[in-house]
Amino acid sequence: MYLNDTIVAPATPVGAGAVAIVRMSGPRAFEILAKIWHPIRPRAGAREPRKLYLGDVIDPATGALIDRALAVAMPHPASLTGEDVAELQCHGGPLVVRRVVALAIAAGAAGARMAEPGEFTRRAFLNGRIDLAEAEAIADIVAARSDSALAQALSHLSGALSERVAHLRAQVIAIRAHLEVEIDFSDEDIAMPSRRTVAADIERLIADVALLHDSFARGRLIRDGVRATIVGKPNAGKSSILNLMLGTDRAIVTAVPGTTRDVIEDSIQLGPYALVLSDTAGVRESGDEVERIGIERTLRSARDADFIIAVFDSSRPFEAEDADVIALIHDHRTRDGAALAILNKQDLPSKLSADELRERGVRVPILAISAIHAEQAPPLRSELAQMVDALVAVPAPEGIAISRARHREALATALGALKNARDAALAAIPPEIVAVEVMAAADALGAITGDVSSEDVLDAIFREFCIGK
Ligand code: GDP
């Protein structure tokens, strides 16, 4: 389709920096480079691929000097995209970058075209340089906000997930081969692999695929961070606890403009993991309608959360709202260890004890602190770090966990097809029909790495990328 043209884009972010890279890929990349960039030592021997050379970027139309820049040529097929790739390392000013990109686009009749988001990576996929799971891993590396998220994405990029999926797919295809024997020779008197053996093989595969499918629980927490919501009655100290945790360790601030709510999320790194704190603490009730919206918003945020931090005020007696908070913890706790109670304001005379909270039904760990004292941050963080660590410690096969809903859906489809195949095999249904289910499982697994893919799926994946990636 449009693989025949040459694309160009800045590969570095917009803004001032030491260096900005302008990247070109496609059949005319070198020709365009030769038109707009001239080495300052043209007679210093033949220029070699993958080596940087200093030169001037000159507007061929006017002869005007645009920048002095390093250039590198990476011929196909051993390049990023599998095509001829040329990069210019310019001075990192936004105007310089704009002008260099404009020159590449304007370079004669055969100029480049501005790349679409993710188009370089998409070309790498289409040219077989990387598979789809690896392309997704590149997006995950860029978006990683914790050490564990980065490590997981790098492991996927290095092919760990793809290899695991390919291994499963090869086993599915081996079963298909067994069935082929039955299909081809069903009239002849040869020893058939018994249907029970086939069903047992499929059963083993189901267990392996299910394990990878279930690793999503861990992989998602690693990739997206553990979403924690702070709940508690007004004035219990929710905002103070948020501030205590963010403190000077505030790592990354992400404003997530929700469609139905505008909860601001703050992310902190807790050990190797990211803890994404949803700030429902700022909700201040000033009228019935507002109060209702505020409470709904808190409940929704708590329901979506992976972890709940429930704040109680030790300087005030137990109230009905505290009972609501306890009910909320119980409603939420789909998994043990997904909530921490904080008994706040320990510096004030006590009207509520940890014992009373337990009597009132709190079954999660209770940490007594004073949120207004900065030195209370380390114990809070260490308690949370331990709990998050336990939460993320879901078994994953050989340490490989999937982290994308697309992969989970594909594995769920594969599981469904394999279960159908197993049942069909045991029910002495014709081998052709068992084979159809088996191949449906193979296709679903193939969708993860892109062996089987549609334009729509590709569009959805590469839309996530920025221009120049
Ligand atoms: P929220 O409504 O739950 O978000 O509560 P805030 O964090 O806004 O705190 C309400 C009030 O309690 C503020 O005046 C805080 O300074 C105060 N506060 C919070 N934590 C403590 C604490 O540990 N000790 C004392 N003495 N005051 C606290």
Residues whose N, C-alpha, C, O or C-beta is under 5 A from the ligand:
A	BS01	GDP	K233 P234 N235 A236 G237 K238 S239 S240 A281 N344 K345 Q346 L348 I369 S370 A371 I372
